């Protein structure tokens, strides 16, 4: 698995639902596609792209 850093969304290995709009304002009509596209969009934003990435093979320990 490749680790990525993105601003303020991963806390203790869990995604902070309040940081992602589709999770913070959940509706039963959302498809899994919508839910997965939002974190991807946030990870690909210019702000996240400028963050330093972990070294290849690095893992997080809790």
PDB file of N, CA, C and O in Angstrom:
ATOM      1  N   UNK A   1       0.844  -1.174   0.000  1.00  0.00           N
ATOM      2  CA  UNK A   1       0.000   0.000   0.000  1.00  0.00           C
ATOM      3  C   UNK A   1       0.892   1.240   0.000  1.00  0.00           C
ATOM      4  O   UNK A   1       1.887   1.288   0.723  1.00  0.00           O
ATOM      5  N   UNK A   2       0.551   2.214  -0.782  1.00  0.00           N
ATOM      6  CA  UNK A   2       1.284   3.464  -0.841  1.00  0.00           C
ATOM      7  C   UNK A   2       0.700   4.441   0.164  1.00  0.00           C
ATOM      8  O   UNK A   2      -0.514   4.635   0.209  1.00  0.00           O
ATOM      9  N   UNK A   3       1.548   5.051   0.961  1.00  0.00           N
ATOM     10  CA  UNK A   3       1.096   6.040   1.933  1.00  0.00           C
ATOM     11  C   UNK A   3       1.090   7.412   1.290  1.00  0.00           C
ATOM     12  O   UNK A   3       2.002   7.754   0.537  1.00  0.00           O
ATOM     13  N   UNK A   4       0.087   8.182   1.579  1.00  0.00           N
ATOM     14  CA  UNK A   4       0.011   9.541   1.085  1.00  0.00           C
ATOM     15  C   UNK A   4      -0.307  10.461   2.241  1.00  0.00           C
ATOM     16  O   UNK A   4      -1.036  10.083   3.158  1.00  0.00           O
ATOM     17  N   UNK A   5       0.227  11.649   2.207  1.00  0.00           N
ATOM     18  CA  UNK A   5      -0.096  12.655   3.218  1.00  0.00           C
ATOM     19  C   UNK A   5      -1.087  13.621   2.619  1.00  0.00           C
ATOM     20  O   UNK A   5      -0.908  14.103   1.500  1.00  0.00           O
ATOM     21  N   UNK A   6      -2.115  13.895   3.354  1.00  0.00           N
ATOM     22  CA  UNK A   6      -3.057  14.919   2.944  1.00  0.00           C
ATOM     23  C   UNK A   6      -3.506  15.626   4.192  1.00  0.00           C
ATOM     24  O   UNK A   6      -3.664  15.004   5.243  1.00  0.00           O
ATOM     25  N   UNK A   7      -3.708  16.886   4.090  1.00  0.00           N
ATOM     26  CA  UNK A   7      -3.886  17.773   5.221  1.00  0.00           C
ATOM     27  C   UNK A   7      -5.056  17.395   6.113  1.00  0.00           C
ATOM     28  O   UNK A   7      -6.205  17.407   5.671  1.00  0.00           O
ATOM     29  N   UNK A   8      -4.769  17.057   7.373  1.00  0.00           N
ATOM     30  CA  UNK A   8      -5.750  16.910   8.431  1.00  0.00           C
ATOM     31  C   UNK A   8      -6.838  15.885   8.265  1.00  0.00           C
ATOM     32  O   UNK A   8      -7.907  16.055   8.850  1.00  0.00           O
ATOM     33  N   UNK A   9      -6.635  14.827   7.501  1.00  0.00           N
ATOM     34  CA  UNK A   9      -7.721  13.888   7.293  1.00  0.00           C
ATOM     35  C   UNK A   9      -7.499  12.525   7.892  1.00  0.00           C
ATOM     36  O   UNK A   9      -8.472  11.823   8.168  1.00  0.00           O
ATOM     37  N   UNK A  10      -6.271  12.119   8.106  1.00  0.00           N
ATOM     38  CA  UNK A  10      -6.029  10.800   8.677  1.00  0.00           C
ATOM     39  C   UNK A  10      -5.611  10.972  10.124  1.00  0.00           C
ATOM     40  O   UNK A  10      -4.613  11.629  10.421  1.00  0.00           O
ATOM     41  N   UNK A  11      -6.377  10.379  11.018  1.00  0.00           N
ATOM     42  CA  UNK A  11      -6.112  10.466  12.451  1.00  0.00           C
ATOM     43  C   UNK A  11      -6.085   9.051  12.989  1.00  0.00           C
ATOM     44  O   UNK A  11      -7.114   8.374  13.002  1.00  0.00           O
ATOM     45  N   UNK A  12      -4.934   8.597  13.432  1.00  0.00           N
ATOM     46  CA  UNK A  12      -4.821   7.252  13.983  1.00  0.00           C
ATOM     47  C   UNK A  12      -5.246   6.164  13.013  1.00  0.00           C
ATOM     48  O   UNK A  12      -5.842   5.167  13.421  1.00  0.00           O
ATOM     49  N   UNK A  13      -4.946   6.343  11.739  1.00  0.00           N
ATOM     50  CA  UNK A  13      -5.297   5.333  10.744  1.00  0.00           C
ATOM     51  C   UNK A  13      -6.728   5.404  10.250  1.00  0.00           C
ATOM     52  O   UNK A  13      -7.124   4.616   9.391  1.00  0.00           O
ATOM     53  N   UNK A  14      -7.511   6.335  10.775  1.00  0.00           N
ATOM     54  CA  UNK A  14      -8.906   6.493  10.362  1.00  0.00           C
ATOM     55  C   UNK A  14      -9.047   7.819   9.619  1.00  0.00           C
ATOM     56  O   UNK A  14      -8.352   8.789   9.920  1.00  0.00           O
ATOM     57  N   UNK A  15      -9.950   7.846   8.651  1.00  0.00           N
ATOM     58  CA  UNK A  15     -10.236   9.085   7.939  1.00  0.00           C
ATOM     59  C   UNK A  15     -11.199   9.908   8.781  1.00  0.00           C
ATOM     60  O   UNK A  15     -12.225   9.401   9.234  1.00  0.00           O
ATOM     61  N   UNK A  16     -10.868  11.178   8.989  1.00  0.00           N
ATOM     62  CA  UNK A  16     -11.731  12.087   9.743  1.00  0.00           C
ATOM     63  C   UNK A  16     -12.927  12.453   8.872  1.00  0.00           C
ATOM     64  O   UNK A  16     -12.785  13.191   7.897  1.00  0.00           O
ATOM     65  N   UNK A  17     -14.098  11.942   9.218  1.00  0.00           N
ATOM     66  CA  UNK A  17     -15.310  12.144   8.418  1.00  0.00           C
ATOM     67  C   UNK A  17     -15.687  13.616   8.299  1.00  0.00           C
ATOM     68  O   UNK A  17     -16.297  14.012   7.305  1.00  0.00           O
ATOM     69  N   UNK A  18     -15.343  14.425   9.277  1.00  0.00           N
ATOM     70  CA  UNK A  18     -15.691  15.846   9.223  1.00  0.00           C
ATOM     71  C   UNK A  18     -14.851  16.612   8.199  1.00  0.00           C
ATOM     72  O   UNK A  18     -15.225  17.715   7.802  1.00  0.00           O
ATOM     73  N   UNK A  19     -13.738  16.052   7.773  1.00  0.00           N
ATOM     74  CA  UNK A  19     -12.861  16.717   6.812  1.00  0.00           C
ATOM     75  C   UNK A  19     -13.277  16.480   5.369  1.00  0.00           C
ATOM     76  O   UNK A  19     -12.797  17.163   4.464  1.00  0.00           O
ATOM     77  N   UNK A  20     -14.157  15.527   5.149  1.00  0.00           N
ATOM     78  CA  UNK A  20     -14.596  15.184   3.796  1.00  0.00           C
ATOM     79  C   UNK A  20     -16.090  15.468   3.700  1.00  0.00           C
ATOM     80  O   UNK A  20     -16.895  14.863   4.408  1.00  0.00           O
ATOM     81  N   UNK A  21     -16.449  16.391   2.818  1.00  0.00           N
ATOM     82  CA  UNK A  21     -17.820  16.894   2.743  1.00  0.00           C
ATOM     83  C   UNK A  21     -18.867  15.795   2.576  1.00  0.00           C
ATOM     84  O   UNK A  21     -19.899  15.830   3.246  1.00  0.00           O
ATOM     85  N   UNK A  22     -18.625  14.820   1.698  1.00  0.00           N
ATOM     86  CA  UNK A  22     -19.646  13.785   1.476  1.00  0.00           C
ATOM     87  C   UNK A  22     -19.853  12.912   2.706  1.00  0.00           C
ATOM     88  O   UNK A  22     -20.931  12.343   2.876  1.00  0.00           O
ATOM     89  N   UNK A  23     -18.854  12.794   3.560  1.00  0.00           N
ATOM     90  CA  UNK A  23     -19.019  12.028   4.794  1.00  0.00           C
ATOM     91  C   UNK A  23     -19.619  12.893   5.899  1.00  0.00           C
ATOM     92  O   UNK A  23     -20.414  12.412   6.706  1.00  0.00           O
ATOM     93  N   UNK A  24     -19.236  14.168   5.933  1.00  0.00           N
ATOM     94  CA  UNK A  24     -19.757  15.076   6.953  1.00  0.00           C
ATOM     95  C   UNK A  24     -21.244  15.348   6.749  1.00  0.00           C
ATOM     96  O   UNK A  24     -21.987  15.520   7.715  1.00  0.00           O
ATOM     97  N   UNK A  25     -21.678  15.386   5.488  1.00  0.00           N
ATOM     98  CA  UNK A  25     -23.085  15.666   5.159  1.00  0.00           C
ATOM     99  C   UNK A  25     -23.671  14.461   4.432  1.00  0.00           C
ATOM    100  O   UNK A  25     -24.145  14.572   3.301  1.00  0.00           O
ATOM    101  N   UNK A  26     -23.631  13.331   5.086  1.00  0.00           N
ATOM    102  CA  UNK A  26     -24.016  12.053   4.499  1.00  0.00           C
ATOM    103  C   UNK A  26     -25.490  12.000   4.100  1.00  0.00           C
ATOM    104  O   UNK A  26     -26.360  12.471   4.833  1.00  0.00           O
ATOM    105  N   UNK A  27     -25.758  11.420   2.931  1.00  0.00           N
ATOM    106  CA  UNK A  27     -27.113  11.126   2.453  1.00  0.00           C
ATOM    107  C   UNK A  27     -27.126   9.682   1.977  1.00  0.00           C
ATOM    108  O   UNK A  27     -26.151   9.213   1.389  1.00  0.00           O
ATOM    109  N   UNK A  28     -28.206   8.983   2.221  1.00  0.00           N
ATOM    110  CA  UNK A  28     -28.316   7.584   1.793  1.00  0.00           C
ATOM    111  C   UNK A  28     -28.250   7.430   0.278  1.00  0.00           C
ATOM    112  O   UNK A  28     -27.986   6.338  -0.224  1.00  0.00           O
ATOM    113  N   UNK A  29     -28.487   8.504  -0.444  1.00  0.00           N
ATOM    114  CA  UNK A  29     -28.466   8.426  -1.905  1.00  0.00           C
ATOM    115  C   UNK A  29     -27.045   8.395  -2.476  1.00  0.00           C
ATOM    116  O   UNK A  29     -26.873   8.097  -3.658  1.00  0.00           O
ATOM    117  N   UNK A  30     -26.025   8.695  -1.668  1.00  0.00           N
ATOM    118  CA  UNK A  30     -24.648   8.671  -2.162  1.00  0.00           C
ATOM    119  C   UNK A  30     -24.234   7.251  -2.522  1.00  0.00           C
ATOM    120  O   UNK A  30     -24.492   6.306  -1.777  1.00  0.00           O
ATOM    121  N   UNK A  31     -23.591   7.118  -3.673  1.00  0.00           N
ATOM    122  CA  UNK A  31     -23.068   5.812  -4.079  1.00  0.00           C
ATOM    123  C   UNK A  31     -21.634   5.675  -3.566  1.00  0.00           C
ATOM    124  O   UNK A  31     -21.013   6.659  -3.164  1.00  0.00           O
ATOM    125  N   UNK A  32     -21.125   4.467  -3.585  1.00  0.00           N
ATOM    126  CA  UNK A  32     -19.744   4.234  -3.164  1.00  0.00           C
ATOM    127  C   UNK A  32     -18.777   4.993  -4.077  1.00  0.00           C
ATOM    128  O   UNK A  32     -17.707   5.414  -3.637  1.00  0.00           O
ATOM    129  N   UNK A  33     -19.150   5.164  -5.331  1.00  0.00           N
ATOM    130  CA  UNK A  33     -18.320   5.905  -6.275  1.00  0.00           C
ATOM    131  C   UNK A  33     -18.146   7.350  -5.815  1.00  0.00           C
ATOM    132  O   UNK A  33     -17.037   7.882  -5.846  1.00  0.00           O
ATOM    133  N   UNK A  34     -19.231   7.982  -5.393  1.00  0.00           N
ATOM    134  CA  UNK A  34     -19.174   9.366  -4.911  1.00  0.00           C
ATOM    135  C   UNK A  34     -18.295   9.455  -3.668  1.00  0.00           C
ATOM    136  O   UNK A  34     -17.481  10.369  -3.540  1.00  0.00           O
ATOM    137  N   UNK A  35     -18.463   8.506  -2.758  1.00  0.00           N
ATOM    138  CA  UNK A  35     -17.705   8.506  -1.504  1.00  0.00           C
ATOM    139  C   UNK A  35     -16.208   8.332  -1.765  1.00  0.00           C
ATOM    140  O   UNK A  35     -15.396   8.961  -1.086  1.00  0.00           O
ATOM    141  N   UNK A  36     -15.830   7.503  -2.721  1.00  0.00           N
ATOM    142  CA  UNK A  36     -14.417   7.268  -3.014  1.00  0.00           C
ATOM    143  C   UNK A  36     -13.791   8.372  -3.863  1.00  0.00           C
ATOM    144  O   UNK A  36     -12.587   8.614  -3.779  1.00  0.00           O
ATOM    145  N   UNK A  37     -14.601   9.037  -4.675  1.00  0.00           N
ATOM    146  CA  UNK A  37     -14.065  10.095  -5.523  1.00  0.00           C
ATOM    147  C   UNK A  37     -13.685  11.338  -4.727  1.00  0.00           C
ATOM    148  O   UNK A  37     -12.743  12.040  -5.094  1.00  0.00           O
ATOM    149  N   UNK A  38     -14.400  11.618  -3.648  1.00  0.00           N
ATOM    150  CA  UNK A  38     -14.118  12.832  -2.876  1.00  0.00           C
ATOM    151  C   UNK A  38     -12.734  12.805  -2.221  1.00  0.00           C
ATOM    152  O   UNK A  38     -11.997  13.780  -2.369  1.00  0.00           O
ATOM    153  N   UNK A  39     -12.338  11.743  -1.504  1.00  0.00           N
ATOM    154  CA  UNK A  39     -10.964  11.733  -0.964  1.00  0.00           C
ATOM    155  C   UNK A  39      -9.906  11.786  -2.070  1.00  0.00           C
ATOM    156  O   UNK A  39      -8.854  12.402  -1.901  1.00  0.00           O
ATOM    157  N   UNK A  40     -10.191  11.143  -3.189  1.00  0.00           N
ATOM    158  CA  UNK A  40      -9.239  11.179  -4.311  1.00  0.00           C
ATOM    159  C   UNK A  40      -9.082  12.604  -4.825  1.00  0.00           C
ATOM    160  O   UNK A  40      -7.969  13.058  -5.093  1.00  0.00           O
ATOM    161  N   UNK A  41     -10.209  13.309  -4.962  1.00  0.00           N
ATOM    162  CA  UNK A  41     -10.164  14.695  -5.424  1.00  0.00           C
ATOM    163  C   UNK A  41      -9.349  15.548  -4.445  1.00  0.00           C
ATOM    164  O   UNK A  41      -8.546  16.381  -4.865  1.00  0.00           O
ATOM    165  N   UNK A  42      -9.556  15.341  -3.150  1.00  0.00           N
ATOM    166  CA  UNK A  42      -8.825  16.102  -2.138  1.00  0.00           C
ATOM    167  C   UNK A  42      -7.332  15.771  -2.158  1.00  0.00           C
ATOM    168  O   UNK A  42      -6.500  16.661  -1.983  1.00  0.00           O
ATOM    169  N   UNK A  43      -6.991  14.513  -2.368  1.00  0.00           N
ATOM    170  CA  UNK A  43      -5.588  14.110  -2.424  1.00  0.00           C
ATOM    171  C   UNK A  43      -4.887  14.693  -3.645  1.00  0.00           C
ATOM    172  O   UNK A  43      -3.682  14.944  -3.613  1.00  0.00           O
ATOM    173  N   UNK A  44      -5.639  14.908  -4.720  1.00  0.00           N
ATOM    174  CA  UNK A  44      -5.060  15.425  -5.954  1.00  0.00           C
ATOM    175  C   UNK A  44      -5.060  16.957  -6.008  1.00  0.00           C
ATOM    176  O   UNK A  44      -4.582  17.533  -6.986  1.00  0.00           O
ATOM    177  N   UNK A  45      -5.585  17.622  -4.978  1.00  0.00           N
ATOM    178  CA  UNK A  45      -5.618  19.086  -4.972  1.00  0.00           C
ATOM    179  C   UNK A  45      -4.193  19.635  -4.900  1.00  0.00           C
ATOM    180  O   UNK A  45      -3.275  18.951  -4.447  1.00  0.00           O
ATOM    181  N   UNK A  46      -4.023  20.875  -5.352  1.00  0.00           N
ATOM    182  CA  UNK A  46      -2.684  21.475  -5.384  1.00  0.00           C
ATOM    183  C   UNK A  46      -2.057  21.524  -4.002  1.00  0.00           C
ATOM    184  O   UNK A  46      -0.856  21.290  -3.865  1.00  0.00           O
ATOM    185  N   UNK A  47      -2.844  21.824  -2.974  1.00  0.00           N
ATOM    186  CA  UNK A  47      -2.311  21.893  -1.615  1.00  0.00           C
ATOM    187  C   UNK A  47      -1.755  20.565  -1.145  1.00  0.00           C
ATOM    188  O   UNK A  47      -0.702  20.522  -0.510  1.00  0.00           O
ATOM    189  N   UNK A  48      -2.450  19.485  -1.449  1.00  0.00           N
ATOM    190  CA  UNK A  48      -1.997  18.159  -1.035  1.00  0.00           C
ATOM    191  C   UNK A  48      -0.833  17.666  -1.882  1.00  0.00           C
ATOM    192  O   UNK A  48       0.036  16.945  -1.391  1.00  0.00           O
ATOM    193  N   UNK A  49      -0.815  18.051  -3.141  1.00  0.00           N
ATOM    194  CA  UNK A  49       0.257  17.603  -4.031  1.00  0.00           C
ATOM    195  C   UNK A  49       1.610  18.183  -3.620  1.00  0.00           C
ATOM    196  O   UNK A  49       2.649  17.597  -3.923  1.00  0.00           O
ATOM    197  N   UNK A  50       1.609  19.325  -2.936  1.00  0.00           N
ATOM    198  CA  UNK A  50       2.858  19.964  -2.527  1.00  0.00           C
ATOM    199  C   UNK A  50       3.422  19.374  -1.243  1.00  0.00           C
ATOM    200  O   UNK A  50       4.573  19.651  -0.906  1.00  0.00           O
ATOM    201  N   UNK A  51       2.653  18.569  -0.514  1.00  0.00           N
ATOM    202  CA  UNK A  51       3.129  17.984   0.736  1.00  0.00           C
ATOM    203  C   UNK A  51       4.181  16.917   0.460  1.00  0.00           C
ATOM    204  O   UNK A  51       4.073  16.186  -0.525  1.00  0.00           O
ATOM    205  N   UNK A  52       5.204  16.815   1.320  1.00  0.00           N
ATOM    206  CA  UNK A  52       6.208  15.762   1.124  1.00  0.00           C
ATOM    207  C   UNK A  52       5.585  14.392   1.351  1.00  0.00           C
ATOM    208  O   UNK A  52       4.776  14.214   2.261  1.00  0.00           O
ATOM    209  N   UNK A  53       5.959  13.439   0.532  1.00  0.00           N
ATOM    210  CA  UNK A  53       5.411  12.088   0.626  1.00  0.00           C
ATOM    211  C   UNK A  53       6.358  11.195   1.422  1.00  0.00           C
ATOM    212  O   UNK A  53       7.569  11.419   1.424  1.00  0.00           O
ATOM    213  N   UNK A  54       5.811  10.182   2.100  1.00  0.00           N
ATOM    214  CA  UNK A  54       6.662   9.238   2.836  1.00  0.00           C
ATOM    215  C   UNK A  54       7.584   8.479   1.878  1.00  0.00           C
ATOM    216  O   UNK A  54       7.296   8.357   0.687  1.00  0.00           O
ATOM    217  N   UNK A  55       8.683   7.978   2.413  1.00  0.00           N
ATOM    218  CA  UNK A  55       9.603   7.189   1.605  1.00  0.00           C
ATOM    219  C   UNK A  55       8.941   5.897   1.151  1.00  0.00           C
ATOM    220  O   UNK A  55       8.027   5.399   1.808  1.00  0.00           O
ATOM    221  N   UNK A  56       9.398   5.355   0.036  1.00  0.00           N
ATOM    222  CA  UNK A  56       8.877   4.094  -0.499  1.00  0.00           C
ATOM    223  C   UNK A  56       9.012   2.993   0.542  1.00  0.00           C
ATOM    224  O   UNK A  56      10.090   2.796   1.102  1.00  0.00           O
ATOM    225  N   UNK A  57       7.930   2.279   0.802  1.00  0.00           N
ATOM    226  CA  UNK A  57       7.939   1.164   1.742  1.00  0.00           C
ATOM    227  C   UNK A  57       7.738   1.564   3.194  1.00  0.00           C
ATOM    228  O   UNK A  57       7.660   0.696   4.063  1.00  0.00           O
ATOM    229  N   UNK A  58       7.651   2.865   3.478  1.00  0.00           N
ATOM    230  CA  UNK A  58       7.460   3.331   4.851  1.00  0.00           C
ATOM    231  C   UNK A  58       6.040   3.020   5.312  1.00  0.00           C
ATOM    232  O   UNK A  58       5.093   3.127   4.533  1.00  0.00           O
ATOM    233  N   UNK A  59       5.895   2.637   6.574  1.00  0.00           N
ATOM    234  CA  UNK A  59       4.573   2.370   7.143  1.00  0.00           C
ATOM    235  C   UNK A  59       4.398   3.179   8.412  1.00  0.00           C
ATOM    236  O   UNK A  59       5.368   3.594   9.046  1.00  0.00           O
ATOM    237  N   UNK A  60       3.145   3.393   8.770  1.00  0.00           N
ATOM    238  CA  UNK A  60       2.826   4.101  10.010  1.00  0.00           C
ATOM    239  C   UNK A  60       2.620   3.092  11.121  1.00  0.00           C
ATOM    240  O   UNK A  60       1.992   2.054  10.912  1.00  0.00           O
ATOM    241  N   UNK A  61       3.139   3.384  12.290  1.00  0.00           N
ATOM    242  CA  UNK A  61       2.934   2.531  13.459  1.00  0.00           C
ATOM    243  C   UNK A  61       2.057   3.276  14.450  1.00  0.00           C
ATOM    244  O   UNK A  61       2.224   4.479  14.653  1.00  0.00           O
ATOM    245  N   UNK A  62       1.112   2.555  15.074  1.00  0.00           N
ATOM    246  CA  UNK A  62       0.259   3.230  16.052  1.00  0.00           C
ATOM    247  C   UNK A  62       0.600   2.822  17.452  1.00  0.00           C
ATOM    248  O   UNK A  62      -0.023   3.297  18.402  1.00  0.00           O
TER     249      UNK A  62
END
